Amino acid sequence: MLLTIDVGNTHTVLGLFDGDEIVEHWRISTDPRRTADELAVLMQGLMGMHPLLGEELGDGIDGISICSTVPSVLHELREVTRRYYGDVPSVLVEPGIKTGVPILMDNPKEVGADRIINALAGIHLYGGPCIVVDFGTATTFDAVSARGEYAGGAIAPGIEISVDALGARGAQLRKIELARPRSVIGKNTVEAMQSGILYGFAGQVDGLATRMAAELADDPEDVTVIATGGLAPLVLRESTVIDVHEPWLTLVGLRLVYERNISTT
């Protein structure tokens, strides 16, 4: 069994693979204050009752693959692998790890590990060219060429960040539930905010993805737009350009990067 861990700024997603199939997954909050021991206890609680794993931490885990956008959490997870999974091969995505994805950026080291992993999974599942839209703390757009190169992307404020900012800065506004309103034309303040957030972000996705597709390919219809991230389901119905929804895209990429590197780790 392969354990994959994707640490984002807000949430951490863990996935368990049996071969190519993801058989279990968990989502927890990302807390940079957690120590390696606390993380180990939390992981044991999540995995301890799974029928494919043993009762002790590490039982049944044959490999671990990790990427993190939070350096302090990556440091603690490194300690978890050393102390609690010392005999298990592990891959931590950082400079020097083989992904097979050429990065066409001015400074490749600036690109978040999760974005390269998403590009790897996108090109593996759907070929190129493709665009990965990841709805997380930020909404990121990652463009992958027909040759599987990471061509660049765009970063926009995430949905929850926008809701929080609107509630905090608007004197007569407040934080709202992220839900679909009855109509685009809101009949009260809550519905008006929901409409602005939901349809505004859908329009943002459609506009940016359309412009990117025009730069990626002679025929924009050849570009596959892939949605992922915890907040993707909010926008799926309203976007006109999203072709597929892959909720575990990053975990799939972590499985692939593990397979590319484990023989040299």
N, C-alpha and C positions, 0 to 999 in steps of 0.2 A: 504494500500500500504506500502511495506517495502522498505526503502531507504538503499542501501548498498554502502559503500565507501571503496575503496582499495587504500591506499596511498603508492605509490612506490617512489623510489629515483628520478625518472625522470618524471613519469606521475602518475596522480591520476585518477582512473576510478570510476565512479558512476553508479549504476544500480538501476532500479526501478522494483520491483517485485509485480505482482498481483497474490497472491497465490504462486504456484510453477513456474510461468512463468515470465521470464524477458521481460518487455514490452517496456523499454526504457533504453538507456545507453548514457553516455557522457565520454569523455576523455579530461583532461586538464593537463597543466604542473604543476608539483609539485614545489611550491615556499615556502621554509621554512620561508620566511620573511612575508608572508601574516598573517594578524591578524584575529581573530575570526569574526570581523565585515566584513572584506573584503571577507572572505570565505562565509559568510552568503549572502552578496550581489551577489556574483558569483553564488551561488547555486540558489538563487531566479531567476536570469536571465536565468539559464538553465531550471529550472522546471516551471517557471511562465506560459509558454504558452502551457504546456502539457494538453491535453483534460481531463485527468483523475485527474488532480490536480486543486486546487483553485488558485486564483490570489495572495493570500498572502503566504509568506513563511510558510511552515508547513501544509497548507491546504491539506487534503487528505493523509498525511503521518501518518501511524499508528505505525510504529516502525523504528528504525535505528540500523544498524550494521556496525561497523567500525574496520578496522585493518590498521596499519601504520608501516612502517619501518623507519619513520622519527619522532623521539620523539617530536620535536618542533611543527610539524603539528598535531600530536595526541593531544598535549596540547591545541592547539587552537580549534580543533574540539570538544574537551571535553567542552570547553566554548561555542561553537555554540550550542551543544545539551542542555546545561544548560540554556542559555539565550533565544534561539529562539525556542527550542523544549522541553520546560520544562515539558510539560504534556505528552510527547511521550516516551514510553519505549525505552531504548537504551542499546546496548551492545557494549563495547569497548574491543577488544581482547587484553588481557594482562594477566600476571600471576594471577591465581585464576579462570579464565573463564573455564567453562567446554566445552571441545571439544570432549571427548570420544576417543581421539587418544593417546594411550600410547607412550611416547617418549623414545626410546632406545638410548640415547646419554649420553656421560660422564657428560655433564652439560646441561640439558634440557632447561634452561633459555637462552642459547646462540642461540637457533634456532629461526629464524625470524617468527613472527606471520603469515605472508602470506604463509610460507612453510607448517606450520601445517594446515592452512585452506585449502590449496591445497590438502594436503593428505586426509583430511576429505572428501572433495568433490570427489576426485578420487575414494576412497573406496566406497563412497555412489553410485556413478554412474556406476562403472565398477567392483567393488569388488577387492579382492587382490589375488595375489600380483600385484602391479602396480608401474610404475615409472612415475613421473610428471616432464616434462622438461619445465621450465618457461623461456621464452626468454624476459628478461627485461634488466635493467642496467647491471646486471650480468646474465649469463645463469646458472640456478640452476637445479640440478638433485636431486629429492627426491624419496627415495625408501620406499615403503609401503609393509609390509609383508602380507601374506595370512590372518593373524589374525587382520589386520587393525592397526598394530603398525608402528610408524614412525621409520624406521630402520637406517636412516642416509642419507647421500647424498654427493654431490660434488658441488663445486662452481667454475665456470670459468669466465673469462672476457666476458662481453657482446659484441654483434656484434658492436654496435655503439661505445663503448669504444675502441674496436680494430681498427675500421676505423679512429677514431680521433687520436689515438696514432700513427698509421702508417703515417697519413698525417702530424702530428706534428714532428715526429722524422726522417722521410725520407726526405733528402735534395731535391730530385727531385720528391717527391710524394706530393699529395694533397688530401683533403677530396673529396670523390666521392659519387655518387648516389648509394644507395643500390639497385641494380637491377641485373637481370640475364644476364650474358654476352652471346654473340653469341655461344661461345664454351668454353670448359674447357681450351684449349690452347689459351690464350689471344693474340690478334693481335696488341694491343697497350697497353700503360701503364694503362689506365683506366680499360680496359677489364681484364688485368692481375690481377689487384687489386681486381676487382669484383669476378673473378674466385677464387682467394685465399681466400677471405672472405667467399663467399657463399659455395663453395664446401669444403673448410677447416672446416667450422662450421658444415656442414652436416656430414663430416667424424668424427668430434669430437663427435657429438651426437650419431652416430651409434656405435662408439667405446666404449664410456662410458656406454651407455645404454646396450649394449651387455654384457659387463663385469659385470654390476650390476645385470642383469637378471640371469646370471650364478650363482651369489651368493644368489639371492633371492629364487630361485626355482630349484628343481631337473630337471625340464623341462623348459628351458627358454622361450619356446613357450607359456607357461601359463601366462607369465607376459605381462600385457597391458601397452604400452607406450603412455602416454597422453601428447600432446603438448598444451601449453597455452602461454599467454604473447603477447604483441603488435607486436613483431618481428617474431613470429612463422610462419606467412605465407611465409616469405622469404625462409625458409628451408624445408617446408613441401614436396615440389615436389622432393627434392633432397635426403631426408633421406629414408633409406630402413627399418627403425625399428619403426617409428612412426605409431601407429595404429589409433589414433583418434585425432582430433583437437577440443579443448573445449575453445573458446576464453573467455568465462565468467566463467571459473572454479573457480576463487577466489571469485567472487560474489555469486556463488552457495554455496560455503563453508560458506560465511558470512550469507547467509540465514539459512543454517543448524545450525550454531552455535548460531544464534539468537533464533531459535526454541528450542534449548537445554537449553538456559539460561534464557529466558524471564520470566518464572514462578518464578525464584528465584531472579530477579533483582528488 
